[in-house]
């Protein structure tokens, strides 16, 4: 017989903010569309209080749905 092993859910993709990054630059790089920045903001609201002020070194969750 064959046994099936349940796969764990995929790890959410993360992005480490670099100096000079903005949410729209990250969105352009990852989604190809700077207007998608709000998806990243919504997924990281507990960390990002002001979407215009993100800090280098922050690890942001990147939604891929």
C-alpha positions in Angstrom: 0.0 0.0 0.0 0.9 3.6 -0.3 0.9 6.0 2.6 0.2 9.7 2.2 1.9 12.2 4.4 0.1 15.5 4.9 2.3 18.4 3.7 2.5 21.3 6.1 1.1 24.5 4.8 3.6 26.5 2.8 5.6 29.0 4.8 4.5 32.5 4.1 7.0 34.3 1.9 8.9 37.0 3.7 10.9 40.0 2.4 13.6 41.8 4.4 13.3 45.5 3.9 16.5 47.1 2.4 17.6 50.7 2.8 15.7 52.9 0.3 12.8 50.4 0.0 9.2 51.6 0.1 6.1 49.4 0.0 5.4 50.4 -3.6 9.0 49.5 -4.6 8.7 46.1 -2.9 5.3 45.6 -4.6 6.8 46.5 -8.0 9.7 44.1 -7.4 7.6 41.2 -6.2 4.3 41.6 -8.0 5.3 43.7 -11.0 2.8 46.4 -9.9 3.6 49.2 -7.5 -0.1 49.7 -6.9 -0.2 46.3 -5.0 1.6 47.9 -2.0 -1.5 47.8 0.0 -1.5 43.9 0.0 1.8 44.0 1.8 0.6 46.7 4.2 -2.5 44.8 5.1 -0.5 41.6 5.8 1.8 43.5 8.1 -0.4 46.0 9.9 0.8 44.9 13.3 4.3 46.1 12.4 3.6 48.9 9.9 1.9 51.8 11.7 2.6 54.2 8.8 3.0 52.7 5.3 5.4 55.6 4.4 7.8 54.7 7.2 9.2 51.2 6.9 12.6 50.3 8.4 15.5 48.4 6.8 15.8 45.0 8.4 12.1 44.5 9.0 10.8 41.1 7.8 7.5 41.5 6.0 5.0 38.8 5.2 4.3 38.7 1.4 0.8 37.5 0.5 0.7 35.3 -2.6 -3.0 34.7 -3.1 
